[in-house]
Amino acid sequence: MLITVVLFFIFESIGLGLAMTHKQIVPPKNYSEAEKIAREVAKYPEINLFALFVGVGGYLLVRYFLERKPTLKKEDPQI
């Protein structure tokens, strides 16, 4: 469960980076630029929506792979 939540945020940040690149918004180099970038991202709500969709897609992808992973079953010892 924890791995899916962590990977959701990782995929969401990847989606945010892709959307910012598409809108040609450069990532901040220091903290003073971060507020400027946040104001630019707030102008385009589709950036946050795209990042959310990428995060949910990453969550579903990881959940799919974890459900398909075979589990080890303890066998009964035959005496």
Distance bins in CASP14 RR format, pairs under 12 A and 6 or more apart:
PFRMAT RR
TARGET T0000
AUTHOR 0000-0000-0000
RMODE 2
METHOD distances of the structure
MODEL  1
1 7 0 0 0 0 0 1 0 0 0 0 0
1 8 0 0 0 0 0 1 0 0 0 0 0
1 59 0 0 0 0 0 1 0 0 0 0 0
1 62 0 0 0 0 0 1 0 0 0 0 0
1 63 0 0 0 0 1 0 0 0 0 0 0
1 66 0 0 0 0 1 0 0 0 0 0 0
2 8 0 0 0 0 0 1 0 0 0 0 0
2 9 0 0 0 0 0 1 0 0 0 0 0
2 62 0 0 0 0 0 1 0 0 0 0 0
2 66 0 0 0 0 0 1 0 0 0 0 0
3 9 0 0 0 0 0 1 0 0 0 0 0
3 10 0 0 0 0 0 1 0 0 0 0 0
3 58 0 0 0 0 0 1 0 0 0 0 0
3 59 0 0 0 0 0 1 0 0 0 0 0
3 62 1 0 0 1 0 0 0 0 0 0 0
3 63 0 0 0 0 1 0 0 0 0 0 0
3 65 0 0 0 0 0 1 0 0 0 0 0
3 66 1 0 0 1 0 0 0 0 0 0 0
3 69 0 0 0 0 0 1 0 0 0 0 0
4 10 0 0 0 0 0 1 0 0 0 0 0
4 11 0 0 0 0 0 1 0 0 0 0 0
4 55 0 0 0 0 0 1 0 0 0 0 0
4 56 0 0 0 0 0 1 0 0 0 0 0
4 57 0 0 0 0 0 1 0 0 0 0 0
4 58 0 0 0 0 1 0 0 0 0 0 0
4 59 1 0 1 0 0 0 0 0 0 0 0
4 60 0 0 0 0 1 0 0 0 0 0 0
4 61 0 0 0 0 1 0 0 0 0 0 0
4 62 1 0 1 0 0 0 0 0 0 0 0
4 63 1 0 1 0 0 0 0 0 0 0 0
4 64 0 0 0 0 0 1 0 0 0 0 0
4 65 0 0 0 0 0 1 0 0 0 0 0
4 66 1 0 0 1 0 0 0 0 0 0 0
4 67 0 0 0 0 0 1 0 0 0 0 0
5 11 0 0 0 0 0 1 0 0 0 0 0
5 12 0 0 0 0 0 1 0 0 0 0 0
5 55 0 0 0 0 0 1 0 0 0 0 0
5 58 0 0 0 0 0 1 0 0 0 0 0
5 59 0 0 0 0 1 0 0 0 0 0 0
5 62 0 0 0 0 1 0 0 0 0 0 0
5 63 0 0 0 0 0 1 0 0 0 0 0
6 12 0 0 0 0 0 1 0 0 0 0 0
6 13 0 0 0 0 0 1 0 0 0 0 0
6 55 0 0 0 0 0 1 0 0 0 0 0
6 58 0 0 0 0 0 1 0 0 0 0 0
6 59 0 0 0 0 0 1 0 0 0 0 0
6 62 0 0 0 0 1 0 0 0 0 0 0
7 13 0 0 0 0 0 1 0 0 0 0 0
7 14 0 0 0 0 0 1 0 0 0 0 0
7 54 0 0 0 0 0 1 0 0 0 0 0
7 55 0 0 0 0 1 0 0 0 0 0 0
7 56 0 0 0 0 0 1 0 0 0 0 0
7 57 0 0 0 0 1 0 0 0 0 0 0
7 58 1 0 0 1 0 0 0 0 0 0 0
7 59 1 0 0 1 0 0 0 0 0 0 0
7 60 0 0 0 0 0 1 0 0 0 0 0
7 61 0 0 0 0 1 0 0 0 0 0 0
7 62 1 0 1 0 0 0 0 0 0 0 0
7 63 0 0 0 0 1 0 0 0 0 0 0
7 64 0 0 0 0 0 1 0 0 0 0 0
7 65 0 0 0 0 0 1 0 0 0 0 0
7 66 0 0 0 0 1 0 0 0 0 0 0
8 14 0 0 0 0 0 1 0 0 0 0 0
8 15 0 0 0 0 0 1 0 0 0 0 0
8 51 0 0 0 0 0 1 0 0 0 0 0
8 52 0 0 0 0 1 0 0 0 0 0 0
8 53 0 0 0 0 0 1 0 0 0 0 0
8 54 0 0 0 0 1 0 0 0 0 0 0
8 55 1 0 1 0 0 0 0 0 0 0 0
8 56 1 0 0 1 0 0 0 0 0 0 0
8 57 0 0 0 0 1 0 0 0 0 0 0
8 58 1 0 0 1 0 0 0 0 0 0 0
8 59 1 0 1 0 0 0 0 0 0 0 0
8 60 0 0 0 0 1 0 0 0 0 0 0
8 61 0 0 0 0 0 1 0 0 0 0 0
8 62 0 0 0 0 1 0 0 0 0 0 0
8 63 0 0 0 0 1 0 0 0 0 0 0
9 15 0 0 0 0 0 1 0 0 0 0 0
9 16 0 0 0 0 0 1 0 0 0 0 0
9 51 0 0 0 0 0 1 0 0 0 0 0
9 52 0 0 0 0 0 1 0 0 0 0 0
9 54 0 0 0 0 0 1 0 0 0 0 0
9 55 1 0 0 1 0 0 0 0 0 0 0
9 56 0 0 0 0 0 1 0 0 0 0 0
9 58 0 0 0 0 0 1 0 0 0 0 0
9 59 0 0 0 0 1 0 0 0 0 0 0
9 62 0 0 0 0 0 1 0 0 0 0 0
10 16 0 0 0 0 0 1 0 0 0 0 0
10 17 0 0 0 0 0 1 0 0 0 0 0
10 51 0 0 0 0 0 1 0 0 0 0 0
10 54 0 0 0 0 0 1 0 0 0 0 0
10 55 0 0 0 0 1 0 0 0 0 0 0
10 57 0 0 0 0 0 1 0 0 0 0 0
10 58 0 0 0 0 1 0 0 0 0 0 0
10 59 0 0 0 0 0 1 0 0 0 0 0
10 61 0 0 0 0 0 1 0 0 0 0 0
10 62 0 0 0 0 1 0 0 0 0 0 0
11 17 0 0 0 0 0 1 0 0 0 0 0
11 18 0 0 0 0 0 1 0 0 0 0 0
11 50 0 0 0 0 0 1 0 0 0 0 0
11 51 0 0 0 0 1 0 0 0 0 0 0
11 52 0 0 0 0 0 1 0 0 0 0 0
11 53 0 0 0 0 1 0 0 0 0 0 0
11 54 1 0 1 0 0 0 0 0 0 0 0
11 55 1 1 0 0 0 0 0 0 0 0 0
11 56 0 0 0 0 1 0 0 0 0 0 0
11 57 1 0 0 1 0 0 0 0 0 0 0
11 58 1 0 1 0 0 0 0 0 0 0 0
11 59 1 0 0 1 0 0 0 0 0 0 0
11 60 0 0 0 0 1 0 0 0 0 0 0
11 61 0 0 0 0 1 0 0 0 0 0 0
11 62 0 0 0 0 1 0 0 0 0 0 0
11 63 0 0 0 0 0 1 0 0 0 0 0
12 18 0 0 0 0 0 1 0 0 0 0 0
12 19 0 0 0 0 0 1 0 0 0 0 0
12 47 0 0 0 0 0 1 0 0 0 0 0
12 48 0 0 0 0 1 0 0 0 0 0 0
12 49 0 0 0 0 0 1 0 0 0 0 0
12 50 0 0 0 0 1 0 0 0 0 0 0
12 51 1 0 1 0 0 0 0 0 0 0 0
12 52 1 0 0 1 0 0 0 0 0 0 0
12 53 0 0 0 0 1 0 0 0 0 0 0
12 54 1 0 0 1 0 0 0 0 0 0 0
12 55 1 0 1 0 0 0 0 0 0 0 0
12 56 0 0 0 0 1 0 0 0 0 0 0
12 57 0 0 0 0 1 0 0 0 0 0 0
12 58 0 0 0 0 1 0 0 0 0 0 0
12 59 0 0 0 0 1 0 0 0 0 0 0
13 19 0 0 0 0 0 1 0 0 0 0 0
13 20 0 0 0 0 0 1 0 0 0 0 0
13 27 0 0 0 0 0 1 0 0 0 0 0
13 48 0 0 0 0 0 1 0 0 0 0 0
13 51 1 0 0 1 0 0 0 0 0 0 0
13 52 0 0 0 0 0 1 0 0 0 0 0
13 54 0 0 0 0 1 0 0 0 0 0 0
13 55 0 0 0 0 1 0 0 0 0 0 0
13 58 0 0 0 0 0 1 0 0 0 0 0
14 20 0 0 0 0 0 1 0 0 0 0 0
14 21 0 0 0 0 0 1 0 0 0 0 0
14 50 0 0 0 0 0 1 0 0 0 0 0
14 51 0 0 0 0 1 0 0 0 0 0 0
14 53 0 0 0 0 0 1 0 0 0 0 0
14 54 1 0 0 1 0 0 0 0 0 0 0
14 55 1 0 0 1 0 0 0 0 0 0 0
14 57 0 0 0 0 0 1 0 0 0 0 0
14 58 0 0 0 0 1 0 0 0 0 0 0
15 21 0 0 0 0 1 0 0 0 0 0 0
15 22 0 0 0 0 1 0 0 0 0 0 0
15 41 0 0 0 0 0 1 0 0 0 0 0
15 46 0 0 0 0 0 1 0 0 0 0 0
15 47 0 0 0 0 1 0 0 0 0 0 0
15 48 0 0 0 0 1 0 0 0 0 0 0
15 49 0 0 0 0 0 1 0 0 0 0 0
15 50 1 0 0 1 0 0 0 0 0 0 0
15 51 1 0 1 0 0 0 0 0 0 0 0
15 52 0 0 0 0 1 0 0 0 0 0 0
15 53 0 0 0 0 1 0 0 0 0 0 0
15 54 1 1 0 0 0 0 0 0 0 0 0
15 55 1 0 0 1 0 0 0 0 0 0 0
15 56 0 0 0 0 0 1 0 0 0 0 0
15 57 0 0 0 0 0 1 0 0 0 0 0
15 58 0 0 0 0 1 0 0 0 0 0 0
16 22 0 0 0 0 0 1 0 0 0 0 0
16 23 0 0 0 0 0 1 0 0 0 0 0
16 25 0 0 0 0 1 0 0 0 0 0 0
16 27 0 0 0 0 1 0 0 0 0 0 0
16 37 0 0 0 0 0 1 0 0 0 0 0
16 38 0 0 0 0 0 1 0 0 0 0 0
16 41 1 0 0 1 0 0 0 0 0 0 0
16 44 0 0 0 0 0 1 0 0 0 0 0
16 46 0 0 0 0 0 1 0 0 0 0 0
16 47 1 0 0 1 0 0 0 0 0 0 0
16 48 1 0 0 1 0 0 0 0 0 0 0
16 49 0 0 0 0 0 1 0 0 0 0 0
16 50 1 0 0 1 0 0 0 0 0 0 0
16 51 1 1 0 0 0 0 0 0 0 0 0
16 52 0 0 0 0 1 0 0 0 0 0 0
16 53 0 0 0 0 0 1 0 0 0 0 0
16 54 0 0 0 0 1 0 0 0 0 0 0
16 55 0 0 0 0 1 0 0 0 0 0 0
17 23 0 0 0 0 1 0 0 0 0 0 0
17 24 0 0 0 0 0 1 0 0 0 0 0
17 25 0 0 0 0 1 0 0 0 0 0 0
17 26 0 0 0 0 0 1 0 0 0 0 0
17 27 1 0 0 1 0 0 0 0 0 0 0
17 28 0 0 0 0 0 1 0 0 0 0 0
17 37 0 0 0 0 0 1 0 0 0 0 0
17 41 0 0 0 0 1 0 0 0 0 0 0
17 47 0 0 0 0 1 0 0 0 0 0 0
17 48 0 0 0 0 0 1 0 0 0 0 0
17 50 0 0 0 0 1 0 0 0 0 0 0
17 51 1 0 0 1 0 0 0 0 0 0 0
17 54 0 0 0 0 1 0 0 0 0 0 0
17 55 0 0 0 0 0 1 0 0 0 0 0
18 25 0 0 0 0 0 1 0 0 0 0 0
18 27 0 0 0 0 0 1 0 0 0 0 0
18 47 0 0 0 0 1 0 0 0 0 0 0
18 50 1 0 0 1 0 0 0 0 0 0 0
18 51 0 0 0 0 1 0 0 0 0 0 0
18 53 0 0 0 0 0 1 0 0 0 0 0
18 54 1 0 0 1 0 0 0 0 0 0 0
18 55 0 0 0 0 0 1 0 0 0 0 0
19 25 0 0 0 0 1 0 0 0 0 0 0
19 27 0 0 0 0 0 1 0 0 0 0 0
19 40 0 0 0 0 0 1 0 0 0 0 0
19 41 0 0 0 0 1 0 0 0 0 0 0
19 44 1 0 0 1 0 0 0 0 0 0 0
19 45 0 0 0 0 0 1 0 0 0 0 0
19 46 1 0 0 1 0 0 0 0 0 0 0
19 47 1 0 1 0 0 0 0 0 0 0 0
19 48 0 0 0 0 1 0 0 0 0 0 0
19 49 0 0 0 0 1 0 0 0 0 0 0
19 50 1 0 1 0 0 0 0 0 0 0 0
19 51 1 0 1 0 0 0 0 0 0 0 0
19 52 0 0 0 0 0 1 0 0 0 0 0
19 53 0 0 0 0 1 0 0 0 0 0 0
19 54 0 0 0 0 1 0 0 0 0 0 0
19 55 0 0 0 0 0 1 0 0 0 0 0
20 26 1 0 0 1 0 0 0 0 0 0 0
20 27 1 0 0 1 0 0 0 0 0 0 0
20 28 0 0 0 0 0 1 0 0 0 0 0
20 37 1 0 0 1 0 0 0 0 0 0 0
20 38 0 0 0 0 0 1 0 0 0 0 0
20 40 0 0 0 0 1 0 0 0 0 0 0
20 41 1 0 0 1 0 0 0 0 0 0 0
20 43 0 0 0 0 0 1 0 0 0 0 0
20 44 0 0 0 0 1 0 0 0 0 0 0
20 46 0 0 0 0 0 1 0 0 0 0 0
20 47 1 0 0 1 0 0 0 0 0 0 0
20 48 0 0 0 0 0 1 0 0 0 0 0
20 50 0 0 0 0 1 0 0 0 0 0 0
20 51 0 0 0 0 1 0 0 0 0 0 0
21 27 0 0 0 0 1 0 0 0 0 0 0
21 47 0 0 0 0 0 1 0 0 0 0 0
21 50 0 0 0 0 0 1 0 0 0 0 0
21 51 0 0 0 0 0 1 0 0 0 0 0
22 41 0 0 0 0 0 1 0 0 0 0 0
22 44 0 0 0 0 1 0 0 0 0 0 0
22 46 0 0 0 0 1 0 0 0 0 0 0
22 47 0 0 0 0 1 0 0 0 0 0 0
22 50 0 0 0 0 1 0 0 0 0 0 0
22 51 0 0 0 0 0 1 0 0 0 0 0
23 37 0 0 0 0 0 1 0 0 0 0 0
23 40 0 0 0 0 1 0 0 0 0 0 0
23 41 0 0 0 0 1 0 0 0 0 0 0
23 43 0 0 0 0 1 0 0 0 0 0 0
23 44 1 0 1 0 0 0 0 0 0 0 0
23 45 0 0 0 0 0 1 0 0 0 0 0
23 46 0 0 0 0 1 0 0 0 0 0 0
23 47 1 0 0 1 0 0 0 0 0 0 0
23 48 0 0 0 0 0 1 0 0 0 0 0
23 50 0 0 0 0 1 0 0 0 0 0 0
23 51 0 0 0 0 0 1 0 0 0 0 0
24 40 0 0 0 0 1 0 0 0 0 0 0
24 44 0 0 0 0 0 1 0 0 0 0 0
24 47 0 0 0 0 0 1 0 0 0 0 0
25 33 0 0 0 0 0 1 0 0 0 0 0
25 34 0 0 0 0 0 1 0 0 0 0 0
25 36 0 0 0 0 1 0 0 0 0 0 0
25 37 1 0 0 1 0 0 0 0 0 0 0
25 38 0 0 0 0 0 1 0 0 0 0 0
25 39 0 0 0 0 0 1 0 0 0 0 0
25 40 1 0 1 0 0 0 0 0 0 0 0
25 41 1 0 0 1 0 0 0 0 0 0 0
25 42 0 0 0 0 0 1 0 0 0 0 0
25 43 0 0 0 0 1 0 0 0 0 0 0
25 44 0 0 0 0 1 0 0 0 0 0 0
25 47 0 0 0 0 1 0 0 0 0 0 0
26 33 0 0 0 0 1 0 0 0 0 0 0
26 34 0 0 0 0 0 1 0 0 0 0 0
26 36 0 0 0 0 0 1 0 0 0 0 0
26 37 1 0 0 1 0 0 0 0 0 0 0
26 40 0 0 0 0 1 0 0 0 0 0 0
26 41 0 0 0 0 0 1 0 0 0 0 0
27 33 0 0 0 0 1 0 0 0 0 0 0
27 34 0 0 0 0 1 0 0 0 0 0 0
27 36 0 0 0 0 0 1 0 0 0 0 0
27 37 1 0 0 1 0 0 0 0 0 0 0
27 38 0 0 0 0 0 1 0 0 0 0 0
27 40 0 0 0 0 0 1 0 0 0 0 0
27 41 0 0 0 0 0 1 0 0 0 0 0
28 34 1 0 1 0 0 0 0 0 0 0 0
28 35 0 0 0 0 1 0 0 0 0 0 0
28 36 1 0 0 1 0 0 0 0 0 0 0
28 37 1 0 1 0 0 0 0 0 0 0 0
28 38 0 0 0 0 1 0 0 0 0 0 0
28 39 0 0 0 0 0 1 0 0 0 0 0
28 40 0 0 0 0 0 1 0 0 0 0 0
28 41 0 0 0 0 0 1 0 0 0 0 0
29 36 0 0 0 0 0 1 0 0 0 0 0
29 37 0 0 0 0 1 0 0 0 0 0 0
30 36 0 0 0 0 0 1 0 0 0 0 0
30 37 0 0 0 0 0 1 0 0 0 0 0
31 37 0 0 0 0 0 1 0 0 0 0 0
31 38 0 0 0 0 0 1 0 0 0 0 0
32 38 0 0 0 0 0 1 0 0 0 0 0
33 39 0 0 0 0 0 1 0 0 0 0 0
33 40 0 0 0 0 0 1 0 0 0 0 0
34 40 0 0 0 0 0 1 0 0 0 0 0
34 41 0 0 0 0 0 1 0 0 0 0 0
35 41 0 0 0 0 0 1 0 0 0 0 0
35 42 0 0 0 0 0 1 0 0 0 0 0
36 42 0 0 0 0 0 1 0 0 0 0 0
36 43 0 0 0 0 0 1 0 0 0 0 0
37 43 0 0 0 0 0 1 0 0 0 0 0
37 44 0 0 0 0 0 1 0 0 0 0 0
37 47 0 0 0 0 0 1 0 0 0 0 0
38 44 0 0 0 0 0 1 0 0 0 0 0
38 47 0 0 0 0 0 1 0 0 0 0 0
38 48 0 0 0 0 0 1 0 0 0 0 0
40 47 0 0 0 0 1 0 0 0 0 0 0
41 47 1 0 1 0 0 0 0 0 0 0 0
41 48 1 0 0 1 0 0 0 0 0 0 0
41 49 0 0 0 0 0 1 0 0 0 0 0
41 50 0 0 0 0 0 1 0 0 0 0 0
41 51 0 0 0 0 1 0 0 0 0 0 0
42 48 0 0 0 0 1 0 0 0 0 0 0
44 50 0 0 0 0 1 0 0 0 0 0 0
44 51 0 0 0 0 0 1 0 0 0 0 0
45 51 0 0 0 0 0 1 0 0 0 0 0
45 52 0 0 0 0 0 1 0 0 0 0 0
46 52 0 0 0 0 0 1 0 0 0 0 0
46 53 0 0 0 0 0 1 0 0 0 0 0
47 53 0 0 0 0 0 1 0 0 0 0 0
47 54 0 0 0 0 0 1 0 0 0 0 0
48 54 0 0 0 0 0 1 0 0 0 0 0
48 55 0 0 0 0 0 1 0 0 0 0 0
49 55 0 0 0 0 0 1 0 0 0 0 0
49 56 0 0 0 0 0 1 0 0 0 0 0
50 56 0 0 0 0 0 1 0 0 0 0 0
50 57 0 0 0 0 0 1 0 0 0 0 0
51 57 0 0 0 0 0 1 0 0 0 0 0
51 58 0 0 0 0 0 1 0 0 0 0 0
52 58 0 0 0 0 0 1 0 0 0 0 0
52 59 0 0 0 0 0 1 0 0 0 0 0
53 59 0 0 0 0 0 1 0 0 0 0 0
53 60 0 0 0 0 0 1 0 0 0 0 0
54 60 0 0 0 0 0 1 0 0 0 0 0
54 61 0 0 0 0 0 1 0 0 0 0 0
55 61 0 0 0 0 1 0 0 0 0 0 0
55 62 0 0 0 0 1 0 0 0 0 0 0
55 63 0 0 0 0 0 1 0 0 0 0 0
56 62 0 0 0 0 0 1 0 0 0 0 0
56 63 0 0 0 0 0 1 0 0 0 0 0
57 63 0 0 0 0 1 0 0 0 0 0 0
57 64 0 0 0 0 1 0 0 0 0 0 0
58 64 0 0 0 0 1 0 0 0 0 0 0
58 65 0 0 0 0 0 1 0 0 0 0 0
58 66 0 0 0 0 0 1 0 0 0 0 0
59 65 0 0 0 0 0 1 0 0 0 0 0
59 66 0 0 0 0 0 1 0 0 0 0 0
60 66 0 0 0 0 0 1 0 0 0 0 0
60 67 0 0 0 0 0 1 0 0 0 0 0
61 67 0 0 0 0 0 1 0 0 0 0 0
61 68 0 0 0 0 0 1 0 0 0 0 0
62 68 0 0 0 0 0 1 0 0 0 0 0
62 69 0 0 0 0 0 1 0 0 0 0 0
63 69 0 0 0 0 0 1 0 0 0 0 0
END
